[in-house]
């Protein structure tokens, strides 16, 4: 009897709170049991802030993209992507050749950026050392003359 009345009110478009007001006091678990299997009316559903991103994430996952690619594409965290797509089947693993290609591409991108950083760092270290040591021509002349004197003394 309670279930029939609760389901009837739900189908009329009533919210849980409205159903409780009409039927009288009851626990949430009692109402849950009475409304089991009956979806809430559309007007009670609040849109989530990232519904579009969630839909796109699901599409990308079905196409075989991994969490990191999807997160980067959408500008969200990998944990969000994980929650959104965890019920979808896992895409097939990449082939050995594809793994090697992606790894080589990652190494290439790393060194393209790192090489310039190291060149700049090395140039500044050389400039600092040259400034600290000064002109070596006078220094070398002094060393050679001291060696000559040492040879003559022997």
Secondary structure, DSSP 8 states (H G I E B T S, - for coil): -HHHHHHHHHHTT--HHHHHHHH----HHHHHHHTTT----GGG----TTHHHHHHHHHHHHTT--HHHHHHHHT--HHHHHHHHTTS-------HHHHHHHHHHHHHHHHHHHHHHHHHHHHHHHHHHHHHH--HHHHHHHHHHHHHHHHHH-
